[in-house]
Amino acid sequence: MHSGDIYEPAERLRLIHTHFLAPGGGGPRAERVARSTEPAAALRLEVYDHMRDTVTEAAALAKSLCDDQEPYEQPPAAVERVYEWLVAETDHLDERKQRNRDAVIYRQGLQHAILMGEADIIRRHPCPECVTWGLVWDRHREQVVCWNRHCADDDGQPTTWTLAQLAEDHIARKNRRAARAT
């Protein structure tokens, strides 16, 4: 059982690797800075750290889901294949663990999209609380915010969600739809 879609997160990771890693690469985080007396880094360090953290988290997840046993194979050198590897390493596990894996893959895909400047992807999701389409990405808080006034707390503050909570809700909804369809 594999309820997640690994194609989109893998494709985003490939695009980050090929187009966003080099200095001057695309993305909203390209900013003007004063000329330096030292040469610039050969790559964008925040993008490199993001890619490294993605693979490290996938490897740690595979190990933890398999009851701290080492995976059969090491993660692939090509970062865009890390999700195929993670699914292959954990495909024998029970449904709950596979849902956890799928939620992590989906969350990482959301993180990739936001890094690439595609924060509007958040608007494609209903709010986990009020089930309306008022979600936006707040880059200052680094959280998902529901702007539906009926979803606000008693003080009128909007409801906020982490990307992990949004991903878990998305995978749970997808599994419920699939169960109803059969």
C-alpha positions, 0 to 999 in steps of 0.5 A: 500500500502506497498512498502518497505520490512520490513523483512530485516531491522527487521532481521538485527535489531534482529541480532544486538540485539542477536549478536552485543549487548554483549561486544566482539560481532561481527562487524567491530567496535570490537577493541583492547584496553588497559586493564582497571582498571574498569570492562567493560560495560555489553553491547556495548553502541553504539549498545544499543544507535543505537537500542534505537534510532531506536525504538525512531525514529519509534515511533516519525515517527508514531506520526508525520505521524498521525498528532501528534496523539498518536499511537493506541498501544505502540511500541513492547518490541521486537525490531525486531517487531518495523517495523511491528508495524510501518506499522500497525500504519500507513497503513491507511495513504495516499501513500506519507506518506507511502513512507516516512515511507518506506524510513525511514525503508529502511534507518534504514535497511542500518544503521543496515547493516553498523553497522554489517560490511556489508557496501557493501550493498551500492554497490547494489544501482545505483547512484541517479544522474548518475544511474551507479553502482559506489556507496561505503560507506565512513565510515570517512564521513559517507556518500555514495560516487559515484566514477564515474568520470562523476558524479563528480562536477566541481572540480572533487570531487565525488558526495555524498549522505546521507543514507536518500537520497539513501533510498528515491531514492530506494523507489521511484524507487521501486514504479515506477517499481510497477506502470509500472508493473500494 
